[in-house]
Structure formats: C-alpha cells, structure tokens
C-alpha cells in the first residue's frame, strides 16, 4: 500500500539552495506527521530539517496552525482530484480510502478543526469542493440526502481511519482493503427490495 515519503534525516547548518522553501517546509512537515503525528510539528524543528533559519518558515505560514491549514488545504485539493474520477458512489468511497492510504499525513490533519484556521478561505473552498462531490454522489441513494451524506462519509472515513491505525489488520486477513471496502459498500448501500405489489 503506498505511503508518503519516509522521514529524511535533518541536515543542520547546511545552507538551503532549493528555491522553494514553502514546498520544502510542507514536505518536512508531512514527513514529521507521517512518522509521529501532527503534535510533532513545530516550525523551529522544520526549519532545522530544511537547513534554514528558524524564522524562515514563519515567513510563509506565520505559525503552526497556518502550516497545518496549508497541509489540510492541499489534502482536500488532492482528494478532490481523486474523487473527481469516480464512476459511482461505491467507487467514490474506494477512492477516498485509497487517498487516505496514499496520503496518511494529509489525512491526519484534514479533519482536525482544532489544529486549523477555521476561516481560511482556501481551506473553506477546498473542503467544500470535496463535500460537494460526496453530496452529489449520494443523491438518489437515500430519501434524506443529509442522512445519506453522513452515512457514506462515515463509512468511508471510518474504514480509512481504522485501516491507517491497523485496527483492520486481523479482519482483513490478507484481503485487499479496497476490495473489502467495495464489498462493504455494496452491502450497506444495496437498494432495499421493494415489497411485492398487491
């Protein structure tokens, strides 16, 4: 199963020559989150990893919540690109799970509002794009669209969260996670049989 980059060793004191400090700090933050979770992120440590002054990351992100907001915004944009290719509701859920497995660091931050700037315009727009895709896919699958939206999102997000935390390892027992989710979604969203007409 693909994962995000393994953490790279820090290179203190080495001058930074890349030219895209913002991207370098984001990548270093994603490495730290993948290895230790969002609580491990600090601008000072990321500056050390990137080999720049401790004030340099603040120039782009101002503070830790700004950095995590940028990660969440990027995550929603990546997720929207993946969901946009879905063929139907079941495939959309599979793609949601696939995204979480491929981008675990983004996924850990995207749905943690206490870590983010709640009024950031870029985040609000990116998040609404992914939610709109899910709402559109659910239309016609439930008499109550809000309930259908919550059910579909809860199933995909819950499965992805359990998968990333290895709580499904024993239950999957070697099964492909995407195939397992596809089967689960088929059971949960199978149309109810109509009663025979009188």
Residue, then its C-alpha position, 0 to 999 in steps of 0.5 A: x500500500x503506498x505511503x508518503x515519503x519516509x522521514x529524511x534525516x535533518x541536515x543542520x547548518x547546511x545552507x538551503x539552495x532549493x528555491x522553494x522553501x514553502x514546498x520544502x517546509x510542507x514536505x518536512x512537515x508531512x514527513x514529521x506527521x507521517x512518522x509521529x503525528x501532527x503534535x510533532x510539528x513545530x516550525x523551529x524543528x522544520x526549519x532545522x530539517x530544511x537547513x534554514x533559519x528558524x524564522x524562515x518558515x514563519x515567513x510563509x505560514x506565520x505559525x503552526x496552525x497556518x502550516x497545518x491549514x496549508x497541509x489540510x488545504x492541499x489534502x482536500x485539493x488532492x482528494x478532490x482530484x481523486x474523487x473527481x474520477x469516480x464512476x459511482x458512489x461505491x467507487x467514490x468511497x474506494x477512492x477516498x480510502x485509497x487517498x487516505x492510504x496514499x496520503x496518511x499525513x494529509x489525512x491526519x490533519x484534514x479533519x482536525x478543526x482544532x489544529x486549523x484556521x477555521x476561516x481560511x478561505x482556501x481551506x473553506x473552498x477546498x473542503x467544500x469542493x470535496x463535500x460537494x462531490x460526496x453530496x452529489x454522489x449520494x443523491x438518489x441513494x437515500x430519501x434524506x440526502x443529509x442522512x445519506x451524506x453522513x452515512x457514506x462519509x462515515x463509512x468511508x472515513x471510518x474504514x480509512x481511519x481504522x485501516x491507517x491505525x491497523x485496527x483492520x489488520x486481523x479482519x482483513x486477513x490478507x484481503x485487499x482493503x479496497x476490495x473489502x471496502x467495495x464489498x462493504x459498500x455494496x452491502x450497506x448501500x444495496x437498494x432495499x427490495x421493494x415489497x411485492x405489489x398487491 
